[in-house]
């Protein structure tokens, strides 16, 4: 009886886990990157000041 419960529990775990991984990989991951990376750059610009942040940005890109 315990093995049947273990098997059913494992199947339910996979049914819940696999769609979440797919959702995170293909939907949530890119959305978080699109929000968090520019937000981090803005926070750094606020800390360093706009002139210094612009100089660092130009040096990094060219």
Helices and strands as residue ranges (DSSP letters): H 2-23, I 24-28, H 29-48, H 50-61
